[in-house]
Amino acid sequence: MKFHRRGHPLHEARMRGFGFPPFPPGPHGHGPHGHGRGGRGRGRGRRPNVRSAVLALLTERPMHGYEMIQEIDSRTGGAWRPSPGSIYPTLQLLEDEGVIAATDEAGGGRKRFTLTEQGRPEAGEAAQTPPWAEVAEDTINSWHDIRHAGAQATNALRQVMMTGTDDQRERAAQVLDETRRKLYAILAESE
């Protein structure tokens, strides 16, 4: 059997998009259990507080929204990278509340945000226990290790797909299928 033949189950799964499960959405339209693509989210209780993170960062210096995303990502070692869809609405809300003020920078259309006098007390509290401190060091290291291993596996897969024979690609597809099943088995153990 050739890997690239139409109708091959692994080919069909690959065509749906790498990383997406081969089953229909759950009861709420996301993944097998209705909780997003992987079924459970990030594996650590609740999400960190974006509002507190923004305010804590602004105690240090004025920043753009994208700078805040990068700074949080950096401080958590990549374990938490808030999306623009969570940062920018939070910035707008804080600005509407009078807690922060935005100034347009010349020539870029980007806004730089600063604390107002009204926002300094809340920001001071947020800075004492910033949300990124909730992300434990071992979680960061573990997340980095897994991300690194995934990147290495992706590079190896790319090499097999570009330079391997049909038989090698078929065997690589079998390894990926087995790996996927083992990963889901790991998740099943925690229930």
Disulfide bonds with the S-S distance in Angstrom:
none
